[in-house]
Amino acid sequence: MSPLPVTIDVVSDVVCPWCYVGRARLMKALAAVPEIAVELRWRPFQLDPTIPPEGKDRQTYLMDKFGDEERIHQMHAQIDELGRAEGIDFAFDAIRTSPNTLNAHRVIRWAATAEPGVQDKLVGRLFALYFEEGANIGDPAVLIQAARDAGMDAAVVETLLATDADRAEVEQEIATAQQMGVTGVPCFLLEGRYAVMGAQEADTLADAIRQVAQAKAEGALDSSQA
């Protein structure tokens, strides 16, 4: 393993299908560079923070946003195909509610303080719940169970969710990402300065990781401008 791990901050939203595809490709990229130690951190973004806490009817929301059932069908068909190639079985018809994801991001934030790998496991579980099982990931009960599945202390999560704990901090993180120029997700930020935008192919991500790891090992990152 590399003595100098590469940090990857993934800015994403758990209701973004491209982010789910991006995570699958990132996992392939990491498998392709086993010699490089990677510290993976998931960062929040909200595609639509205006959705109320209780969520919106999914079909109504999509029609209000895109206005055309055929256009919606075509978008879903395109993502379906990409998902299958990455081992994802999108079930868009099963989704009944478009949720507000702020609480999901709060739980993801708390997962970062758990054992290594728990945060990524939670993110993967939330993606699967929403896109493959049609679960409402704005529902506190769903979030608590997802936290339990990922290995978190569900009782602590339940207690914190009932408060405003870390709400302002998550909102500030989202604002910071926007100020940095992140307008779409996923965004893979390597060592806090090199951004790979969009659900890039695994080979592209792996190459970026290798290049940054080499630059870090050579000390080039220390003298370069962020």
MDAnalysis code that builds the backbone (N, CA, C; Angstrom):
import MDAnalysis as mda
import numpy as np

u = mda.Universe.empty(678, n_residues=226, atom_resindex=np.repeat(np.arange(226), 3), trajectory=True)
u.add_TopologyAttr("name", ["N", "CA", "C"] * 226)
u.add_TopologyAttr("resid", np.arange(1, 227))
u.add_TopologyAttr("resname", ["MET", "SER", "PRO", "LEU", "PRO", "VAL", "THR", "ILE", "ASP", "VAL", "VAL", "SER", "ASP", "VAL", "VAL", "CYS", "PRO", "TRP", "CYS", "TYR", "VAL", "GLY", "ARG", "ALA", "ARG", "LEU", "MET", "LYS", "ALA", "LEU", "ALA", "ALA", "VAL", "PRO", "GLU", "ILE", "ALA", "VAL", "GLU", "LEU", "ARG", "TRP", "ARG", "PRO", "PHE", "GLN", "LEU", "ASP", "PRO", "THR", "ILE", "PRO", "PRO", "GLU", "GLY", "LYS", "ASP", "ARG", "GLN", "THR", "TYR", "LEU", "MET", "ASP", "LYS", "PHE", "GLY", "ASP", "GLU", "GLU", "ARG", "ILE", "HIS", "GLN", "MET", "HIS", "ALA", "GLN", "ILE", "ASP", "GLU", "LEU", "GLY", "ARG", "ALA", "GLU", "GLY", "ILE", "ASP", "PHE", "ALA", "PHE", "ASP", "ALA", "ILE", "ARG", "THR", "SER", "PRO", "ASN", "THR", "LEU", "ASN", "ALA", "HIS", "ARG", "VAL", "ILE", "ARG", "TRP", "ALA", "ALA", "THR", "ALA", "GLU", "PRO", "GLY", "VAL", "GLN", "ASP", "LYS", "LEU", "VAL", "GLY", "ARG", "LEU", "PHE", "ALA", "LEU", "TYR", "PHE", "GLU", "GLU", "GLY", "ALA", "ASN", "ILE", "GLY", "ASP", "PRO", "ALA", "VAL", "LEU", "ILE", "GLN", "ALA", "ALA", "ARG", "ASP", "ALA", "GLY", "MET", "ASP", "ALA", "ALA", "VAL", "VAL", "GLU", "THR", "LEU", "LEU", "ALA", "THR", "ASP", "ALA", "ASP", "ARG", "ALA", "GLU", "VAL", "GLU", "GLN", "GLU", "ILE", "ALA", "THR", "ALA", "GLN", "GLN", "MET", "GLY", "VAL", "THR", "GLY", "VAL", "PRO", "CYS", "PHE", "LEU", "LEU", "GLU", "GLY", "ARG", "TYR", "ALA", "VAL", "MET", "GLY", "ALA", "GLN", "GLU", "ALA", "ASP", "THR", "LEU", "ALA", "ASP", "ALA", "ILE", "ARG", "GLN", "VAL", "ALA", "GLN", "ALA", "LYS", "ALA", "GLU", "GLY", "ALA", "LEU", "ASP", "SER", "SER", "GLN", "ALA"])
u.atoms.positions = np.array([
    [0.836, -1.201, 0.000],
    [0.000, 0.000, 0.000],
    [0.877, 1.260, 0.000],
    [0.372, 2.300, -0.618],
    [1.104, 3.554, -0.662],
    [1.207, 4.153, 0.740],
    [2.390, 4.640, 1.133],
    [2.531, 5.281, 2.443],
    [1.849, 6.632, 2.497],
    [1.497, 7.162, 1.342],
    [0.814, 8.458, 1.267],
    [-0.565, 8.255, 0.651],
    [-1.585, 8.059, 1.475],
    [-2.917, 7.812, 0.930],
    [-3.459, 9.019, 0.180],
    [-4.273, 8.742, -0.805],
    [-4.939, 9.785, -1.570],
    [-6.340, 9.977, -0.995],
    [-6.676, 11.212, -0.716],
    [-8.000, 11.520, -0.197],
    [-8.934, 11.865, -1.352],
    [-10.095, 11.244, -1.370],
    [-11.108, 11.553, -2.379],
    [-12.385, 11.979, -1.677],
    [-12.773, 13.213, -1.892],
    [-14.054, 13.713, -1.402],
    [-15.045, 13.603, -2.546],
    [-16.131, 12.867, -2.321],
    [-17.149, 12.706, -3.357],
    [-18.345, 13.567, -2.989],
    [-18.561, 14.603, -3.771],
    [-19.726, 15.466, -3.561],
    [-20.876, 14.846, -4.338],
    [-21.963, 14.508, -3.643],
    [-23.046, 13.797, -4.319],
    [-24.362, 13.975, -3.574],
    [-25.428, 13.554, -4.229],
    [-26.742, 13.504, -3.594],
    [-27.283, 12.098, -3.790],
    [-27.906, 11.541, -2.751],
    [-28.347, 10.145, -2.804],
    [-29.626, 9.947, -3.612],
    [-30.163, 11.006, -4.220],
    [-31.273, 10.844, -5.168],
    [-30.808, 11.142, -6.585],
    [-29.496, 11.179, -6.786],
    [-28.923, 11.427, -8.110],
    [-28.519, 10.093, -8.731],
    [-29.198, 9.651, -9.788],
    [-28.851, 8.362, -10.396],
    [-27.438, 8.342, -10.955],
    [-26.974, 9.474, -11.456],
    [-25.610, 9.541, -11.982],
    [-24.597, 9.358, -10.855],
    [-24.947, 9.787, -9.642],
    [-24.060, 9.586, -8.498],
    [-23.975, 8.106, -8.137],
    [-25.081, 7.384, -8.293],
    [-25.074, 5.942, -8.022],
    [-24.178, 5.233, -9.031],
    [-24.320, 5.616, -10.298],
    [-23.445, 5.066, -11.338],
    [-21.992, 5.460, -11.052],
    [-21.796, 6.701, -10.638],
    [-20.451, 7.180, -10.335],
    [-19.806, 6.406, -9.198],
    [-20.595, 6.066, -8.174],
    [-20.047, 5.284, -7.060],
    [-19.614, 3.900, -7.549],
    [-20.439, 3.263, -8.377],
    [-20.096, 1.939, -8.896],
    [-18.799, 1.995, -9.696],
    [-18.651, 3.032, -10.488],
    [-17.422, 3.165, -11.279],
    [-16.222, 3.484, -10.401],
    [-16.453, 4.255, -9.348],
    [-15.364, 4.542, -8.419],
    [-14.884, 3.262, -7.736],
    [-15.823, 2.380, -7.368],
    [-15.430, 1.123, -6.739],
    [-14.552, 0.291, -7.699],
    [-14.899, 0.312, -8.981],
    [-14.074, -0.389, -9.978],
    [-12.698, 0.261, -10.087],
    [-12.677, 1.585, -10.045],
    [-11.407, 2.305, -10.143],
    [-10.507, 1.978, -8.956],
    [-11.083, 1.923, -7.766],
    [-10.294, 1.609, -6.573],
    [-9.741, 0.185, -6.640],
    [-10.554, -0.719, -7.186],
    [-10.104, -2.103, -7.327],
    [-8.945, -2.208, -8.322],
    [-8.882, -1.245, -9.250],
    [-7.826, -1.265, -10.268],
    [-6.509, -0.677, -9.764],
    [-6.541, -0.007, -8.601],
    [-5.316, 0.587, -8.055],
    [-5.115, 0.113, -6.603],
    [-5.024, -1.205, -6.394],
    [-4.919, -1.721, -5.030],
    [-3.647, -1.283, -4.312],
    [-2.659, -0.841, -5.076],
    [-1.396, -0.423, -4.463],
    [-1.490, 0.959, -3.822],
    [-2.585, 1.673, -4.076],
    [-2.754, 3.031, -3.559],
    [-3.806, 3.035, -2.449],
    [-3.417, 3.510, -1.287],
    [-4.370, 3.641, -0.185],
    [-5.231, 4.875, -0.434],
    [-6.536, 4.707, -0.351],
    [-7.455, 5.811, -0.621],
    [-8.353, 6.053, 0.588],
    [-8.417, 7.290, 1.004],
    [-9.356, 7.693, 2.048],
    [-10.553, 8.324, 1.354],
    [-11.704, 7.659, 1.472],
    [-12.910, 8.087, 0.763],
    [-13.846, 8.804, 1.729],
    [-14.264, 10.005, 1.336],
    [-15.176, 10.791, 2.172],
    [-16.334, 11.292, 1.316],
    [-17.552, 11.081, 1.803],
    [-18.736, 11.515, 1.071],
    [-19.207, 12.867, 1.583],
    [-19.401, 13.789, 0.649],
    [-19.793, 15.159, 0.982],
    [-21.186, 15.465, 0.433],
    [-21.941, 16.324, 1.117],
    [-23.340, 16.549, 0.738],
    [-23.546, 17.529, -0.406],
    [-24.633, 17.286, -1.112],
    [-25.134, 18.196, -2.147],
    [-26.626, 17.922, -2.267],
    [-27.415, 18.934, -2.516],
    [-28.845, 18.721, -2.719],
    [-29.250, 19.197, -4.109],
    [-29.751, 18.270, -4.910],
    [-30.223, 18.636, -6.240],
    [-31.420, 19.561, -6.157],
    [-32.257, 19.374, -5.131],
    [-33.425, 20.230, -4.959],
    [-33.748, 20.408, -3.475],
    [-33.150, 21.427, -2.850],
    [-33.408, 21.668, -1.430],
    [-34.797, 22.239, -1.154],
    [-35.556, 22.563, -2.216],
    [-36.893, 23.147, -2.019],
    [-37.957, 22.092, -1.742],
    [-37.631, 20.823, -1.920],
    [-38.599, 19.766, -1.612],
    [-38.911, 19.806, -0.122],
    [-40.176, 19.771, 0.264],
    [-40.527, 19.844, 1.687],
    [-40.038, 18.609, 2.447],
    [-39.927, 18.716, 3.768],
    [-39.417, 17.595, 4.573],
    [-40.171, 16.290, 4.350],
    [-41.468, 16.381, 4.082],
    [-42.264, 15.166, 3.877],
    [-42.130, 14.611, 2.460],
    [-41.435, 15.334, 1.589],
    [-41.249, 14.878, 0.225],
    [-42.398, 15.274, -0.683],
    [-42.290, 14.886, -1.950],
    [-43.333, 15.154, -2.942],
    [-43.657, 13.870, -3.692],
    [-44.875, 13.786, -4.192],
    [-45.234, 12.657, -5.041],
    [-44.273, 12.615, -6.226],
    [-43.689, 11.464, -6.462],
    [-42.619, 11.341, -7.452],
    [-43.073, 11.714, -8.858],
    [-44.203, 11.180, -9.300],
    [-44.655, 11.437, -10.660],
    [-45.003, 12.905, -10.848],
    [-45.659, 13.482, -9.849],
    [-45.995, 14.908, -9.919],
    [-44.726, 15.744, -9.990],
    [-43.758, 15.378, -9.175],
    [-42.500, 16.119, -9.135],
    [-41.793, 16.076, -10.495],
    [-41.723, 14.889, -11.092],
    [-41.055, 14.760, -12.384],
    [-41.780, 15.525, -13.481],
    [-43.101, 15.474, -13.458],
    [-43.869, 16.199, -14.478],
    [-43.712, 17.704, -14.308],
    [-43.685, 18.168, -13.068],
    [-43.474, 19.597, -12.821],
    [-42.094, 20.036, -13.290],
    [-41.118, 19.132, -13.161],
    [-39.740, 19.474, -13.495],
    [-39.450, 19.361, -14.984],
    [-39.967, 18.287, -15.610],
    [-39.619, 18.021, -17.010],
    [-40.786, 18.215, -17.973],
    [-42.010, 18.093, -17.468],
    [-43.197, 18.422, -18.244],
    [-43.578, 17.490, -19.374],
    [-42.906, 16.351, -19.494],
    [-43.151, 15.473, -20.628],
    [-42.867, 14.036, -20.229],
    [-43.883, 13.181, -20.253],
    [-43.703, 11.788, -19.847],
    [-42.719, 11.059, -20.758],
    [-42.731, 11.365, -22.039],
    [-41.824, 10.697, -22.972],
    [-40.372, 11.059, -22.655],
    [-40.154, 12.319, -22.328],
    [-38.792, 12.752, -21.978],
    [-38.318, 12.027, -20.708],
    [-39.205, 11.909, -19.743],
    [-38.874, 11.202, -18.500],
    [-38.547, 9.747, -18.799],
    [-39.364, 9.124, -19.649],
    [-39.141, 7.717, -20.012],
    [-37.787, 7.545, -20.699],
    [-37.445, 8.440, -21.593],
    [-36.174, 8.346, -22.318],
    [-34.986, 8.498, -21.369],
    [-35.099, 9.428, -20.420],
    [-34.010, 9.613, -19.455],
    [-33.825, 8.362, -18.603],
    [-34.939, 7.805, -18.146],
    [-34.859, 6.604, -17.324],
    [-34.273, 5.433, -18.115],
    [-34.666, 5.310, -19.383],
    [-34.166, 4.219, -20.212],
    [-32.656, 4.328, -20.402],
    [-32.171, 5.544, -20.582],
    [-30.734, 5.766, -20.758],
    [-29.969, 5.364, -19.498],
    [-30.471, 5.793, -18.349],
    [-29.788, 5.482, -17.092],
    [-29.912, 4.000, -16.762],
    [-31.063, 3.388, -17.105],
    [-31.247, 1.946, -16.912],
    [-30.112, 1.172, -17.575],
    [-29.814, 1.547, -18.808],
    [-28.789, 0.838, -19.582],
    [-27.416, 1.008, -18.950],
    [-27.099, 2.232, -18.556],
    [-25.809, 2.480, -17.908],
    [-25.721, 1.730, -16.584],
    [-26.832, 1.705, -15.851],
    [-26.854, 1.018, -14.566],
    [-26.591, -0.467, -14.701],
    [-27.222, -1.085, -15.682],
    [-27.030, -2.533, -15.872],
    [-25.560, -2.864, -16.117],
    [-24.877, -1.989, -16.847],
    [-23.464, -2.212, -17.133],
    [-22.606, -2.138, -15.871],
    [-23.132, -1.469, -14.842],
    [-22.391, -1.323, -13.585],
    [-22.962, -2.201, -12.475],
    [-23.896, -3.088, -12.823],
    [-24.470, -3.969, -11.816],
    [-25.566, -3.346, -10.988],
    [-26.156, -2.274, -11.495],
    [-27.239, -1.579, -10.788],
    [-28.556, -1.885, -11.471],
    [-29.547, -2.274, -10.701],
    [-30.868, -2.582, -11.245],
    [-31.832, -1.460, -10.867],
    [-31.792, -0.382, -11.649],
    [-32.677, 0.746, -11.371],
    [-34.137, 0.313, -11.486],
    [-34.953, 0.756, -10.524],
    [-36.391, 0.451, -10.528],
    [-37.147, 1.761, -10.341],
    [-37.074, 2.622, -11.351],
    [-37.669, 3.948, -11.236],
    [-39.171, 3.895, -10.973],
    [-39.850, 2.893, -11.529],
    [-41.300, 2.797, -11.346],
    [-41.681, 2.496, -9.906],
    [-40.727, 2.003, -9.121],
    [-41.020, 1.668, -7.726],
    [-40.954, 2.893, -6.812],
    [-40.362, 3.969, -7.310],
    [-40.191, 5.167, -6.478],
    [-41.507, 5.944, -6.424],
    [-42.008, 6.145, -5.239],
    [-43.278, 6.853, -5.048],
    [-43.092, 8.274, -4.530],
    [-41.972, 8.514, -3.852],
    [-41.747, 9.815, -3.226],
    [-40.388, 10.383, -3.606],
    [-40.388, 11.654, -4.002],
    [-39.129, 12.378, -4.184],
    [-38.835, 13.057, -2.845],
    [-37.796, 12.595, -2.136],
    [-37.562, 13.091, -0.785],
    [-36.652, 14.314, -0.720],
    [-36.762, 15.037, 0.369],
    [-35.735, 16.009, 0.712],
    [-34.605, 15.222, 1.361],
    [-33.370, 15.436, 0.906],
    [-32.259, 14.576, 1.343],
    [-31.411, 15.171, 2.460],
    [-31.837, 16.263, 3.056],
    [-31.018, 16.887, 4.094],
    [-30.764, 15.933, 5.257],
    [-31.801, 15.247, 5.718],
    [-31.611, 14.323, 6.843],
    [-30.717, 13.145, 6.457],
    [-30.829, 12.677, 5.226],
    [-29.946, 11.607, 4.765],
    [-28.492, 12.056, 4.837],
    [-28.239, 13.296, 4.445],
    [-26.873, 13.809, 4.486],
    [-26.386, 13.989, 5.925],
    [-27.284, 14.291, 6.841],
    [-26.891, 14.367, 8.250],
    [-26.412, 12.995, 8.743],
    [-27.152, 11.948, 8.383],
    [-26.766, 10.605, 8.812],
    [-25.436, 10.201, 8.163],
    [-25.266, 10.555, 6.892],
    [-23.999, 10.269, 6.202],
    [-22.843, 10.980, 6.903],
    [-23.079, 12.193, 7.336],
    [-22.052, 12.955, 8.067],
    [-21.662, 12.227, 9.357],
    [-22.655, 11.742, 10.093],
    [-22.372, 11.035, 11.344],
    [-21.626, 9.727, 11.085],
    [-21.913, 9.112, 9.960],
    [-21.257, 7.839, 9.628],
    [-19.754, 8.010, 9.460],
    [-19.325, 9.232, 9.150],
    [-17.888, 9.481, 8.950],
    [-17.103, 9.293, 10.241],
    [-17.788, 9.357, 11.395],
    [-17.110, 9.201, 12.675],
    [-17.118, 7.746, 13.146],
    [-17.745, 6.874, 12.390],
    [-17.808, 5.452, 12.743],
    [-16.558, 4.744, 12.225],
    [-16.604, 3.420, 12.218],
    [-15.464, 2.644, 11.743],
    [-15.188, 2.927, 10.256],
    [-13.942, 2.748, 9.812],
    [-13.629, 2.943, 8.394],
    [-14.524, 2.080, 7.511],
    [-15.010, 2.667, 6.459],
    [-15.861, 1.945, 5.518],
    [-17.343, 2.044, 5.796],
    [-17.707, 2.468, 7.004],
    [-19.129, 2.536, 7.358],
    [-19.843, 3.615, 6.545],
    [-19.198, 4.756, 6.364],
    [-19.849, 5.834, 5.620],
    [-20.155, 5.411, 4.192],
    [-19.181, 4.806, 3.528],
    [-19.415, 4.357, 2.157],
    [-20.486, 3.271, 2.107],
    [-20.473, 2.383, 3.082],
    [-21.490, 1.329, 3.134],
    [-22.880, 1.936, 3.280],
    [-22.997, 2.966, 4.119],
    [-24.277, 3.639, 4.302],
    [-24.732, 4.304, 3.004],
    [-23.816, 5.003, 2.346],
    [-24.160, 5.666, 1.086],
    [-24.647, 4.643, 0.063],
    [-23.935, 3.534, -0.048],
    [-24.349, 2.480, -0.977],
    [-25.729, 1.937, -0.640],
    [-25.991, 1.782, 0.654],
    [-27.295, 1.274, 1.078],
    [-28.409, 2.268, 0.751],
    [-28.157, 3.545, 0.953],
    [-29.177, 4.557, 0.653],
    [-29.465, 4.616, -0.847],
    [-28.432, 4.538, -1.663],
    [-28.635, 4.491, -3.107],
    [-29.517, 3.299, -3.487],
    [-29.194, 2.127, -2.943],
    [-29.945, 0.914, -3.279],
    [-31.388, 1.005, -2.791],
    [-31.564, 1.526, -1.584],
    [-32.920, 1.670, -1.042],
    [-33.782, 2.520, -1.959],
    [-33.239, 3.627, -2.391],
    [-34.026, 4.562, -3.197],
    [-34.216, 4.071, -4.627],
    [-33.127, 3.727, -5.285],
    [-33.200, 3.442, -6.715],
    [-33.578, 2.006, -7.061],
    [-33.339, 1.071, -6.166],
    [-33.643, -0.326, -6.483],
    [-34.832, -0.876, -5.695],
    [-35.133, -0.246, -4.550],
    [-36.239, -0.719, -3.728],
    [-37.377, 0.284, -3.613],
    [-37.163, 1.491, -4.107],
    [-38.219, 2.498, -4.082],
    [-38.544, 3.039, -2.706],
    [-37.625, 2.907, -1.757],
    [-37.868, 3.369, -0.390],
    [-37.804, 4.892, -0.314],
    [-38.521, 5.441, 0.652],
    [-38.509, 6.882, 0.886],
    [-37.370, 7.202, 1.847],
    [-36.238, 7.628, 1.324],
    [-35.077, 7.880, 2.172],
    [-35.143, 9.239, 2.862],
    [-36.312, 9.867, 2.818],
    [-36.553, 11.037, 3.648],
    [-37.261, 10.642, 4.933],
    [-37.707, 9.405, 5.007],
    [-38.420, 8.881, 6.171],
    [-37.401, 8.534, 7.261],
    [-37.517, 9.129, 8.447],
    [-36.555, 8.842, 9.518],
    [-36.430, 7.357, 9.826],
    [-37.526, 6.608, 9.776],
    [-37.470, 5.172, 10.070],
    [-36.590, 4.440, 9.055],
    [-36.671, 4.852, 7.796],
    [-35.844, 4.245, 6.743],
    [-34.374, 4.594, 6.973],
    [-34.112, 5.832, 7.354],
    [-32.740, 6.266, 7.598],
    [-32.132, 5.537, 8.801],
    [-32.932, 5.359, 9.840],
    [-32.449, 4.668, 11.039],
    [-32.106, 3.218, 10.713],
    [-32.954, 2.560, 9.933],
    [-32.677, 1.174, 9.562],
    [-31.451, 1.085, 8.665],
    [-31.298, 2.039, 7.763],
    [-30.124, 2.051, 6.886],
    [-28.856, 2.221, 7.715],
    [-28.931, 3.085, 8.712],
    [-27.785, 3.287, 9.598],
    [-27.446, 1.994, 10.331],
    [-28.472, 1.300, 10.797],
    [-28.266, 0.020, 11.480],
    [-27.629, -0.993, 10.525],
    [-28.124, -1.059, 9.307],
    [-27.590, -1.985, 8.306],
    [-26.112, -1.716, 8.020],
    [-25.731, -0.436, 8.104],
    [-24.350, -0.052, 7.791],
    [-23.408, -0.253, 8.974],
    [-23.966, -0.577, 10.138],
    [-23.129, -0.815, 11.305],
    [-23.046, 0.341, 12.270],
    [-23.946, 1.329, 12.124],
    [-23.969, 2.461, 13.039],
    [-24.831, 2.137, 14.260],
    [-24.710, 2.971, 15.280],
    [-25.553, 2.844, 16.466],
    [-26.896, 3.480, 16.149],
    [-27.890, 2.654, 15.859],
    [-29.187, 3.154, 15.411],
    [-29.873, 4.002, 16.472],
    [-29.667, 3.680, 17.739],
    [-30.300, 4.444, 18.815],
    [-29.771, 5.878, 18.836],
    [-28.481, 6.026, 18.617],
    [-27.889, 7.362, 18.579],
    [-28.416, 8.144, 17.378],
    [-28.489, 7.479, 16.223],
    [-29.007, 8.128, 15.019],
    [-30.454, 8.570, 15.233],
    [-31.258, 7.717, 15.829],
    [-32.656, 8.060, 16.091],
    [-32.765, 9.289, 16.990],
    [-31.941, 9.337, 18.015],
    [-31.951, 10.477, 18.937],
    [-31.540, 11.764, 18.231],
    [-30.470, 11.697, 17.440],
    [-29.962, 12.885, 16.756],
    [-30.908, 13.379, 15.669],
    [-31.539, 12.453, 14.954],
    [-32.451, 12.856, 13.880],
    [-33.619, 13.680, 14.400],
    [-34.008, 13.437, 15.623],
    [-35.142, 14.166, 16.207],
    [-34.770, 15.588, 16.608],
    [-33.494, 15.929, 16.475],
    [-33.013, 17.268, 16.801],
    [-32.538, 17.966, 15.525],
    [-31.955, 19.146, 15.700],
    [-31.378, 19.865, 14.564],
    [-29.868, 19.650, 14.477],
    [-29.374, 18.612, 15.132],
    [-27.934, 18.360, 15.158],
    [-27.333, 18.299, 13.758],
    [-26.329, 19.124, 13.517],
    [-25.552, 19.156, 12.274],
    [-26.352, 19.602, 11.045],
    [-27.550, 20.078, 11.245],
    [-28.319, 20.585, 10.097],
    [-27.593, 21.779, 9.469],
    [-27.209, 22.739, 10.298],
    [-26.540, 23.936, 9.784],
    [-25.197, 23.583, 9.149],
    [-24.491, 22.606, 9.742],
    [-23.188, 22.214, 9.216],
    [-23.307, 21.582, 7.833],
    [-24.324, 20.750, 7.645],
    [-24.546, 20.135, 6.335],
    [-24.906, 21.209, 5.304],
    [-25.774, 22.128, 5.693],
    [-26.159, 23.197, 4.777],
    [-24.946, 24.048, 4.399],
    [-24.041, 24.267, 5.357],
    [-22.838, 25.048, 5.072],
    [-21.910, 24.303, 4.129],
    [-21.798, 22.987, 4.307],
    [-20.970, 22.185, 3.397],
    [-21.491, 22.273, 1.969],
    [-22.811, 22.231, 1.821],
    [-23.418, 22.326, 0.493],
    [-23.120, 23.693, -0.113],
    [-23.252, 24.734, 0.700],
    [-22.970, 26.088, 0.229],
    [-21.504, 26.229, -0.178],
    [-20.613, 25.604, 0.589],
    [-19.184, 25.660, 0.270],
    [-18.891, 24.987, -1.065],
    [-19.532, 23.842, -1.299],
    [-19.339, 23.150, -2.577],
    [-19.798, 24.031, -3.734],
    [-20.909, 24.718, -3.554],
    [-21.414, 25.608, -4.603],
    [-20.458, 26.772, -4.832],
    [-19.901, 27.298, -3.746],
    [-18.949, 28.406, -3.868],
    [-17.671, 27.973, -4.577],
    [-17.348, 26.669, -4.451],
    [-16.169, 26.125, -5.129],
    [-16.436, 25.875, -6.607],
    [-17.685, 26.057, -7.028],
    [-18.018, 25.874, -8.433],
    [-18.683, 24.562, -8.763],
    [-19.034, 23.782, -7.741],
    [-19.732, 22.525, -7.988],
    [-21.195, 22.844, -8.295],
    [-21.588, 22.616, -9.533],
    [-22.967, 22.889, -9.945],
    [-23.715, 21.608, -10.286],
    [-22.975, 20.520, -10.424],
    [-23.590, 19.234, -10.730],
    [-22.805, 18.131, -10.049],
    [-23.459, 17.027, -9.854],
    [-22.822, 15.898, -9.167],
    [-23.014, 14.616, -9.969],
    [-22.103, 13.622, -9.765],
    [-21.042, 13.604, -8.764],
    [-19.834, 14.447, -9.152],
    [-19.110, 14.866, -8.120],
    [-17.832, 15.542, -8.311],
    [-16.827, 14.849, -7.402],
    [-15.754, 14.344, -8.001],
    [-14.710, 13.651, -7.246],
    [-13.553, 14.633, -7.052],
    [-13.301, 14.992, -5.811],
    [-12.248, 15.970, -5.507],
    [-11.063, 15.242, -4.873],
    [-9.968, 15.170, -5.620],
    [-8.779, 14.446, -5.168],
    [-7.812, 15.397, -4.467],
    [-7.454, 15.029, -3.246],
    [-6.532, 15.821, -2.433],
    [-6.986, 17.275, -2.302],
    [-8.288, 17.489, -2.344],
    [-8.840, 18.815, -2.098],
    [-8.603, 19.839, -3.185],
    [-8.062, 19.381, -4.351],
    [-7.741, 20.384, -5.366],
    [-7.971, 19.942, -6.812],
    [-7.935, 18.644, -7.080],
    [-8.132, 18.181, -8.454],
    [-9.519, 17.569, -8.589],
    [-10.359, 18.184, -9.405],
    [-11.748, 17.746, -9.528],
    [-11.973, 16.934, -10.797],
    [-12.666, 15.816, -10.634],
    [-13.132, 15.028, -11.766],
    [-14.658, 15.113, -11.727],
    [-15.218, 15.737, -12.739],
    [-16.648, 16.016, -12.743],
    [-17.421, 14.926, -13.479],
    [-18.569, 14.571, -12.923],
    [-19.466, 13.639, -13.586],
    [-19.139, 12.184, -13.312],
    [-20.044, 11.294, -13.779],
    [-19.887, 9.851, -13.570],
    [-18.920, 9.293, -14.610],
    [-17.647, 9.628, -14.444],
    [-16.633, 9.221, -15.413],
    [-16.415, 7.710, -15.387],
    [-15.870, 7.181, -16.482],
    [-15.572, 5.757, -16.547],
    [-14.523, 5.392, -15.499],
    [-14.542, 4.123, -15.089],
    [-13.618, 3.656, -14.058],
    [-12.162, 3.902, -14.448],
    [-11.823, 3.688, -15.718],
    [-10.450, 3.882, -16.170],
    [-10.000, 5.332, -15.985],
    [-10.907, 6.261, -16.255],
    [-10.589, 7.682, -16.101],
    [-10.324, 8.016, -14.644],
    [-11.167, 7.489, -13.763],
    [-10.985, 7.735, -12.333],
    [-9.691, 7.099, -11.829],
    [-9.423, 5.872, -12.277],
    [-8.206, 5.183, -11.848],
    [-6.955, 5.947, -12.288],
    [-6.968, 6.455, -13.517],
    [-5.827, 7.225, -14.021],
    [-5.623, 8.490, -13.182],
    [-6.716, 9.148, -12.826],
    [-6.617, 10.364, -12.017],
    [-6.028, 10.048, -10.646],
    [-6.451, 8.937, -10.060],
    [-5.929, 8.532, -8.753],
    [-4.435, 8.250, -8.844],
    [-4.027, 7.531, -9.889],
    [-2.600, 7.214, -10.069],
    [-1.774, 8.498, -10.214],
    [-2.249, 9.426, -11.025],
    [-1.500, 10.657, -11.272],
    [-1.345, 11.482, -10.002],
    [-2.416, 11.582, -9.237],
    [-2.359, 12.367, -7.998],
    [-1.478, 11.662, -6.969],
    [-1.574, 10.337, -6.901],
    [-0.732, 9.590, -5.966],
    [0.747, 9.782, -6.290],
    [1.073, 9.756, -7.590],
    [2.466, 9.939, -7.997],
    [2.938, 11.350, -7.675],
    [2.095, 12.324, -7.973],
    [2.458, 13.712, -7.686],
    [2.641, 13.932, -6.192],
    [1.807, 13.299, -5.402],
    [1.911, 13.438, -3.945],
    [3.197, 12.792, -3.442],
    [3.517, 11.605, -3.964],
    [4.727, 10.900, -3.552],
    [5.986, 11.680, -3.913],
    [5.918, 12.432, -5.016],
    [7.064, 13.224, -5.464],
    [7.124, 14.589, -4.802],
    [6.112, 14.888, -3.995],
    [6.084, 16.192, -3.330],
    [5.598, 17.313, -4.203],
    [5.079, 16.972, -5.380],
    [4.658, 18.005, -6.341],
    [3.420, 18.743, -5.857],
    [2.596, 18.089, -5.070],
    [1.365, 18.742, -4.604],
    [1.681, 19.847, -3.600],
    [2.785, 19.685, -2.874],
    [3.119, 20.653, -1.841],
    [3.460, 22.023, -2.427],
    [4.020, 22.019, -3.650],
    [4.470, 23.289, -4.250],
    [3.516, 23.835, -5.289],
    [2.479, 23.014, -5.652],
    [1.537, 23.468, -6.686],
    [0.444, 24.310, -6.094],
    [-0.182, 25.081, -6.935],
    [-1.286, 25.925, -6.495],
    [-2.564, 25.108, -6.446],
    [-3.373, 25.329, -5.412],
    [-4.647, 24.619, -5.279],
    [-5.614, 25.139, -6.314],
])
